[in-house]
Amino acid sequence: MKKENKEFISNTLVYFVSNILNAAIPFILLPILTRSLTPAEYGQVAIFQVTISALSAFVGFSVNGSAVRKFYSKEMQEAEYKKYLGACFQILLFSLCVILSIVVLFSEYLVRWIGLSLDWIILAVISSAALFLLQMRLMQWQVRKKAKRYGAFQVSYSLTNLLISLFLVFSLYYGAEGRIAGIAISSIIFALLSLYFLKREKLIIFFTWNKRYIKEAINYGVYLIPHVSGIFLLSSVDRIVINSKLGMEQAGIYMVAVQLCGVFTICFDAINKAFVPWLFERLKRNLVNELAQIVKFTYIYMCVLSFLCIVGYYVAPHFIGIVAGDEYLAAAQVVGILCVGQAFNGMYLMMTNYILYKKNTGVLSSITISSGLINVLLSIHLIDSYGFQGVALSFVISMLFRFITTWWFASKSYSMPWLSFSTVK
């Protein structure tokens, strides 16, 4: 086996194990919190997490992806790359100030629409900025193929999140507020650690002004804002729709199903983290035999996902009562359906990287925002007739649409032998 392939497999295993450990912590919390919080309180936690997800499109203007892509630019030297990361940090600070101002200015409307207090919404903004810095640190380990450091930092963050949440919920009896505070405090702590490690390893120059780099990062990131917004509409807006139509309690029950089928997301994310550097290096070389190898791997991967999708549909509903307790048994109605949607998400991740490599972020944004809008419209339409099962069906349809559309545009962005089976050896 080639050294590069061994490295890919090794990094995939590290990412997979760290993702398993990282995701195990919320799963540890799930049965504890569902037995300590009412569905309505769990719904409040869900809406807080959804708010963070929504803000991620605008806090930092999605320029973290720009930093990853810039790392692979032939002309970029290490000294200049430090300035580029500094430009991304400056963009984060500016966007944070703008969004906090907007939240305060429209606080009355936002509190009524989201269903959280102003203090919690502001905390969500700060948490979103903190997670941006955490991702910046993790991405720099990822592109440098330092998977072990990536995994250790990621797991440490989640473990801290767990311990703080348990202390606040069970020792101080803060309920939903304790869980929300646990998310926020752990995010802020690891944001500060991220800045410290970036500085210690001399990977960033924070305050060297470079107008060209700021403009380049924003130009890349601004086209991803609709993309990230679309992801929010696909993966998180369902809880807002359920909350507004069926109430906070139903949103909490649905959130349990989302978290349980999230095991698929863990696996897909781990594979994709190792796959991106491996893929980009081969796309850069553009050798026929290597492109054929990628196609073969992709088709095998899709077959595996299809099998897992079927298994998840029939098996996952039986775990709701065991994991969450009797108050959340209604989540069994949708968890299998959501697993099907997650399988299409895994297939989509195999295709989106070609569009990112060619910097066609505008196309990617158009696909995702279209898929997200389809999800919202279908959810609003189907929830009246089918309850939150209708919302889950909307998710599956939207994910399938996104996967097929992304594959088509990926084939136009970068020529791959998708239909030339004779070249796949």
C-alpha positions as CSV (number, residue, x, y, z in Angstrom):
1,M,0.0,0.0,0.0
2,K,1.3,3.4,-0.9
3,K,2.5,5.7,1.8
4,E,-0.1,8.4,0.9
5,N,-2.9,5.9,1.1
6,K,-1.7,4.6,4.4
7,E,-1.7,8.2,5.7
8,F,-5.2,8.7,4.4
9,I,-6.5,5.6,6.2
10,S,-4.6,6.4,9.4
11,N,-6.0,10.0,9.5
12,T,-9.4,8.7,8.7
13,L,-9.2,6.4,11.7
14,V,-8.0,9.2,14.0
15,Y,-10.8,11.5,12.8
16,F,-13.3,8.7,13.2
17,V,-12.2,7.8,16.7
18,S,-12.1,11.5,17.8
19,N,-15.5,12.1,16.2
20,I,-16.9,9.1,18.0
21,L,-15.5,10.3,21.3
22,N,-16.6,13.8,20.5
23,A,-20.1,12.7,19.7
24,A,-20.3,10.2,22.5
25,I,-20.3,13.1,25.0
26,P,-23.6,14.6,23.7
27,F,-25.0,11.0,23.6
28,I,-23.9,10.6,27.3
29,L,-25.8,13.9,28.0
30,L,-28.8,12.9,26.0
31,P,-30.3,10.2,28.4
32,I,-29.3,12.3,31.4
33,L,-30.8,15.6,30.2
34,T,-34.0,14.0,28.8
35,R,-34.6,12.5,32.2
36,S,-33.8,15.8,34.0
37,L,-35.4,18.3,31.7
38,T,-39.0,18.4,30.4
39,P,-39.5,18.2,26.7
40,A,-40.3,22.0,26.7
41,E,-37.0,22.7,28.5
42,Y,-35.1,20.4,26.2
43,G,-36.8,22.4,23.4
44,Q,-35.3,25.6,24.8
45,V,-31.8,24.0,24.6
46,A,-32.5,22.9,21.0
47,I,-33.6,26.4,19.9
48,F,-30.4,27.9,21.5
49,Q,-28.3,25.5,19.5
50,V,-30.3,26.3,16.4
51,T,-29.7,30.0,16.9
52,I,-25.9,29.4,17.1
53,S,-26.2,27.4,13.9
54,A,-28.1,30.2,12.1
55,L,-25.6,32.8,13.3
56,S,-22.6,30.8,11.9
57,A,-23.5,32.0,8.4
58,F,-22.9,35.6,9.4
59,V,-20.4,35.6,12.3
60,G,-17.0,35.7,10.4
61,F,-18.8,35.9,7.0
62,S,-17.9,32.2,6.5
63,V,-14.2,33.0,5.7
64,N,-12.8,29.9,7.5
65,G,-13.3,27.9,4.2
66,S,-11.3,30.6,2.4
67,A,-8.3,29.9,4.8
68,V,-8.4,26.2,4.0
69,R,-8.5,26.7,0.3
70,K,-5.7,29.4,0.4
71,F,-3.4,26.9,2.1
72,Y,-3.3,24.9,-1.1
73,S,-2.6,27.8,-3.4
74,K,0.8,27.4,-5.1
75,E,1.8,31.0,-4.8
76,M,1.0,31.3,-1.0
77,Q,4.1,31.4,1.2
78,E,4.0,30.6,4.9
79,A,4.8,34.2,5.9
80,E,2.0,35.5,3.8
81,Y,-0.4,32.8,5.0
82,K,0.0,34.1,8.6
83,K,-1.2,37.5,7.4
84,Y,-4.1,35.8,5.6
85,L,-5.3,34.1,8.8
86,G,-4.9,37.5,10.5
87,A,-7.2,39.0,7.9
88,C,-9.8,36.3,8.7
89,F,-9.6,37.1,12.4
90,Q,-10.1,40.8,11.7
91,I,-13.2,40.0,9.6
92,L,-14.5,37.9,12.6
93,L,-14.2,40.9,15.0
94,F,-15.9,43.3,12.6
95,S,-18.8,40.9,11.9
96,L,-19.2,40.2,15.6
97,C,-19.7,43.9,16.4
98,V,-22.1,44.3,13.5
99,I,-24.3,41.4,14.5
100,L,-24.4,42.3,18.2
101,S,-25.6,45.8,17.2
102,I,-28.3,44.3,15.0
103,V,-29.4,42.0,17.8
104,V,-29.7,44.8,20.3
105,L,-31.5,47.1,17.7
106,F,-34.1,44.4,16.8
107,S,-34.2,42.7,20.2
108,E,-38.0,42.9,20.7
109,Y,-38.7,41.3,17.4
110,L,-36.0,38.6,17.7
111,V,-37.1,37.6,21.3
112,R,-40.7,37.1,20.1
113,W,-39.7,35.2,16.9
114,I,-37.0,32.9,18.3
115,G,-38.6,32.4,21.7
116,L,-35.4,33.0,23.8
117,S,-34.5,35.9,26.0
118,L,-32.2,38.7,24.8
119,D,-29.4,37.6,27.1
120,W,-29.5,34.1,25.6
121,I,-29.5,35.4,22.0
122,I,-26.5,37.6,22.8
123,L,-24.8,34.5,24.4
124,A,-25.6,32.6,21.2
125,V,-23.8,35.3,19.1
126,I,-20.7,35.2,21.3
127,S,-20.8,31.4,21.3
128,S,-20.9,31.4,17.5
129,A,-17.9,33.7,17.3
130,A,-16.1,31.4,19.8
131,L,-16.8,28.3,17.6
132,F,-15.5,30.2,14.6
133,L,-12.1,30.5,16.3
134,L,-12.2,26.9,17.5
135,Q,-12.8,25.8,13.9
136,M,-10.0,28.0,12.6
137,R,-7.6,26.2,15.0
138,L,-8.9,22.8,14.1
139,M,-8.7,23.5,10.3
140,Q,-5.1,24.5,10.6
141,W,-4.3,21.1,12.1
142,Q,-6.4,19.4,9.4
143,V,-4.7,20.9,6.4
144,R,-1.3,20.1,7.9
145,K,-2.5,16.5,8.5
146,K,-2.0,16.6,12.2
147,A,-5.0,14.5,12.9
148,K,-4.0,13.5,16.5
149,R,-3.8,17.1,17.7
150,Y,-7.1,17.8,15.9
151,G,-8.8,14.9,17.7
152,A,-7.3,15.7,21.1
153,F,-8.4,19.3,21.0
154,Q,-11.9,18.4,19.7
155,V,-12.5,15.8,22.3
156,S,-11.2,18.1,25.1
157,Y,-13.7,20.7,24.1
158,S,-16.6,18.3,24.2
159,L,-15.5,16.8,27.5
160,T,-15.3,20.3,29.0
161,N,-18.7,21.0,27.6
162,L,-20.0,17.8,29.3
163,L,-18.5,18.5,32.7
164,I,-19.6,22.1,32.9
165,S,-23.1,21.2,31.8
166,L,-23.4,18.4,34.3
167,F,-22.1,20.6,37.1
168,L,-24.6,23.4,36.4
169,V,-27.6,21.1,35.8
170,F,-27.1,18.7,38.6
171,S,-25.0,20.5,41.2
172,L,-26.5,23.9,40.9
173,Y,-29.9,22.8,39.5
174,Y,-30.0,25.4,36.7
175,G,-32.0,23.1,34.4
176,A,-32.1,24.3,30.7
177,E,-30.1,27.4,31.7
178,G,-27.3,25.2,33.0
179,R,-27.0,23.3,29.7
180,I,-27.0,26.5,27.7
181,A,-24.4,28.0,29.9
182,G,-22.3,24.9,29.6
183,I,-22.3,25.3,25.8
184,A,-21.4,28.9,26.0
185,I,-18.7,28.7,28.7
186,S,-16.9,25.8,27.1
187,S,-17.0,27.5,23.6
188,I,-15.4,30.7,25.0
189,I,-12.7,28.8,26.9
190,F,-11.6,26.9,23.8
191,A,-11.8,29.9,21.6
192,L,-9.2,31.6,23.9
193,L,-7.1,28.4,23.8
194,S,-7.4,28.4,20.0
195,L,-6.0,31.9,19.8
196,Y,-3.2,30.9,22.2
197,F,-2.1,27.9,20.2
198,L,-2.3,29.7,16.9
199,K,-0.1,32.4,18.3
200,R,2.3,30.0,20.1
201,E,2.8,28.0,16.9
202,K,3.3,31.2,14.9
203,L,0.6,30.5,12.5
204,I,-1.1,33.9,12.6
205,I,-0.4,37.6,12.6
206,F,-3.4,39.1,14.2
207,F,-3.3,42.8,13.4
208,T,-1.3,43.3,10.3
209,W,-3.6,45.2,7.9
210,N,-3.8,43.7,4.4
211,K,-6.7,45.1,2.4
212,R,-6.1,42.6,-0.5
213,Y,-6.3,39.6,1.8
214,I,-9.4,40.9,3.6
215,K,-11.1,41.5,0.2
216,E,-10.1,38.1,-1.1
217,A,-11.4,36.3,2.1
218,I,-14.7,38.2,2.0
219,N,-15.1,37.5,-1.7
220,Y,-14.7,33.8,-1.0
221,G,-16.8,33.7,2.1
222,V,-19.6,36.0,1.1
223,Y,-20.7,33.5,-1.6
224,L,-20.7,30.8,1.1
225,I,-23.1,32.8,3.3
226,P,-26.1,31.6,1.3
227,H,-24.5,28.1,1.4
228,V,-24.2,28.1,5.2
229,S,-27.7,29.7,5.4
230,G,-29.0,26.9,3.2
231,I,-27.4,24.4,5.5
232,F,-29.2,26.0,8.4
233,L,-32.5,25.8,6.5
234,L,-31.8,22.2,5.7
235,S,-30.6,20.9,9.1
236,S,-31.9,23.3,11.8
237,V,-34.9,25.4,10.7
238,D,-37.1,22.3,11.3
239,R,-37.0,22.9,15.0
240,I,-38.1,26.5,14.6
241,V,-41.0,25.5,12.3
242,I,-42.0,22.8,14.8
243,N,-41.8,25.3,17.7
244,S,-43.9,27.9,16.0
245,K,-46.5,25.4,14.8
246,L,-46.6,22.6,17.5
247,G,-44.8,24.2,20.5
248,M,-41.5,24.0,22.3
249,E,-42.3,20.5,23.7
250,Q,-42.6,19.0,20.3
251,A,-39.4,20.7,19.2
252,G,-37.6,19.1,22.1
253,I,-38.9,15.6,21.2
254,Y,-37.9,16.1,17.5
255,M,-34.4,17.2,18.7
256,V,-33.9,13.9,20.4
257,A,-34.5,12.1,17.1
258,V,-32.1,14.5,15.3
259,Q,-29.4,13.8,17.9
260,L,-29.8,10.0,17.8
261,C,-29.5,9.8,14.0
262,G,-26.5,12.2,14.2
263,V,-24.3,9.1,14.6
264,F,-24.3,9.0,10.7
265,T,-23.1,12.6,10.6
266,I,-20.2,11.6,12.9
267,C,-19.0,9.0,10.5
268,F,-19.4,11.2,7.4
269,D,-17.6,14.1,8.9
270,A,-14.6,11.9,10.0
271,I,-14.2,10.5,6.5
272,N,-14.6,13.8,4.8
273,K,-12.0,15.5,7.0
274,A,-9.4,13.0,5.9
275,F,-10.7,12.8,2.4
276,V,-10.4,16.6,1.5
277,P,-6.6,16.9,1.7
278,W,-6.2,13.5,0.0
279,L,-8.6,14.5,-2.8
280,F,-7.3,18.0,-3.3
281,E,-3.7,16.7,-3.8
282,R,-4.9,14.3,-6.5
283,L,-7.1,16.8,-8.2
284,K,-4.0,19.1,-8.3
285,R,-1.9,16.3,-10.0
286,N,-4.8,15.4,-12.4
287,L,-3.5,11.9,-13.2
288,V,-6.0,9.7,-15.0
289,N,-5.4,6.6,-12.9
290,E,-5.8,8.5,-9.6
291,L,-9.0,10.1,-10.8
292,A,-10.3,6.6,-11.6
293,Q,-9.3,5.5,-8.2
294,I,-11.4,8.3,-6.6
295,V,-14.4,7.4,-8.7
296,K,-14.2,3.7,-7.6
297,F,-13.9,4.7,-4.0
298,T,-16.9,7.1,-4.3
299,Y,-19.2,4.4,-5.8
300,I,-18.2,1.9,-3.1
301,Y,-18.8,4.5,-0.4
302,M,-22.3,5.3,-1.8
303,C,-23.2,1.6,-1.8
304,V,-22.2,1.3,1.9
305,L,-24.3,4.4,2.7
306,S,-27.3,2.9,1.0
307,F,-27.0,-0.2,3.1
308,L,-26.6,1.8,6.3
309,C,-29.6,3.9,5.4
310,I,-31.8,0.8,5.2
311,V,-30.5,-0.5,8.5
312,G,-30.9,2.8,10.2
313,Y,-34.5,3.2,9.1
314,Y,-35.6,-0.1,10.7
315,V,-33.3,-0.2,13.8
316,A,-33.0,3.4,15.0
317,P,-36.6,3.8,16.3
318,H,-36.1,0.9,18.8
319,F,-33.4,3.0,20.6
320,I,-35.6,6.0,21.5
321,G,-37.1,4.6,24.7
322,I,-33.8,3.2,25.8
323,V,-31.8,6.4,25.2
324,A,-34.3,9.1,26.0
325,G,-37.0,7.7,28.2
326,D,-40.8,7.4,27.9
327,E,-41.5,11.1,27.6
328,Y,-39.7,11.2,24.2
329,L,-41.1,8.0,22.6
330,A,-42.9,10.0,19.9
331,A,-39.4,10.7,18.4
332,A,-39.5,7.1,17.1
333,Q,-41.9,8.2,14.5
334,V,-39.2,10.3,12.7
335,V,-35.8,9.0,13.6
336,G,-35.7,6.3,10.9
337,I,-36.8,8.9,8.3
338,L,-34.1,11.3,9.4
339,C,-31.5,8.5,9.0
340,V,-32.4,8.3,5.3
341,G,-31.9,12.0,4.9
342,Q,-28.5,11.7,6.6
343,A,-27.4,9.0,4.1
344,F,-28.1,11.5,1.2
345,N,-26.0,14.0,3.2
346,G,-23.1,11.6,3.3
347,M,-23.3,11.2,-0.5
348,Y,-23.5,15.0,-1.0
349,L,-20.2,15.5,0.9
350,M,-18.4,13.3,-1.6
351,M,-19.5,15.7,-4.4
352,T,-19.3,19.2,-2.9
353,N,-15.5,19.1,-2.6
354,Y,-15.0,19.3,-6.4
355,I,-17.0,22.6,-6.4
356,L,-15.0,23.9,-3.5
357,Y,-11.7,23.0,-5.2
358,K,-12.6,25.0,-8.2
359,K,-13.7,27.9,-6.0
360,N,-17.3,27.8,-7.4
361,T,-18.7,28.8,-4.1
362,G,-21.5,30.8,-5.8
363,V,-22.8,27.6,-7.4
364,L,-22.6,25.7,-4.1
365,S,-24.5,28.5,-2.4
366,S,-27.2,28.5,-5.0
367,I,-27.7,24.7,-4.6
368,T,-27.8,24.8,-0.8
369,I,-30.0,27.8,-0.5
370,S,-32.4,26.3,-3.0
371,S,-32.5,23.0,-1.2
372,G,-33.0,24.9,2.1
373,L,-35.9,26.9,0.8
374,I,-37.5,23.7,-0.6
375,N,-37.1,22.2,2.9
376,V,-38.8,25.2,4.6
377,L,-41.7,25.4,2.1
378,L,-42.3,21.6,2.3
379,S,-42.1,21.6,6.1
380,I,-44.6,24.5,6.5
381,H,-46.9,22.7,4.0
382,L,-46.6,19.1,5.4
383,I,-46.6,19.9,9.1
384,D,-50.3,20.7,9.1
385,S,-51.2,17.3,7.7
386,Y,-48.5,15.0,9.1
387,G,-47.1,16.8,12.2
388,F,-43.4,16.5,12.6
389,Q,-43.3,13.4,10.4
390,G,-44.0,15.9,7.5
391,V,-41.0,17.9,8.6
392,A,-38.8,14.8,8.5
393,L,-40.1,13.9,5.0
394,S,-39.3,17.4,3.9
395,F,-35.7,16.9,5.1
396,V,-35.3,13.7,3.1
397,I,-36.7,15.2,-0.1
398,S,-34.5,18.3,0.2
399,M,-31.3,16.3,1.0
400,L,-31.9,14.1,-2.1
401,F,-32.4,17.1,-4.3
402,R,-29.2,18.7,-2.9
403,F,-27.2,15.5,-3.5
404,I,-28.3,15.0,-7.1
405,T,-27.9,18.7,-8.0
406,T,-24.5,19.0,-6.4
407,W,-23.3,15.9,-8.3
408,W,-24.4,17.4,-11.6
409,F,-22.6,20.7,-11.0
410,A,-19.5,18.9,-9.6
411,S,-19.2,17.0,-12.9
412,K,-19.3,20.4,-14.7
413,S,-16.8,22.0,-12.4
414,Y,-14.1,19.2,-12.6
415,S,-14.0,16.5,-15.2
416,M,-14.1,13.1,-13.6
417,P,-14.6,9.6,-15.2
418,W,-18.0,9.1,-13.5
419,L,-19.4,7.2,-16.5
420,S,-16.2,5.8,-17.9
421,F,-16.3,2.6,-16.0
422,S,-13.5,1.1,-18.1
423,T,-11.0,3.5,-16.5
424,V,-12.0,2.5,-12.9
425,K,-9.5,-0.2,-11.9
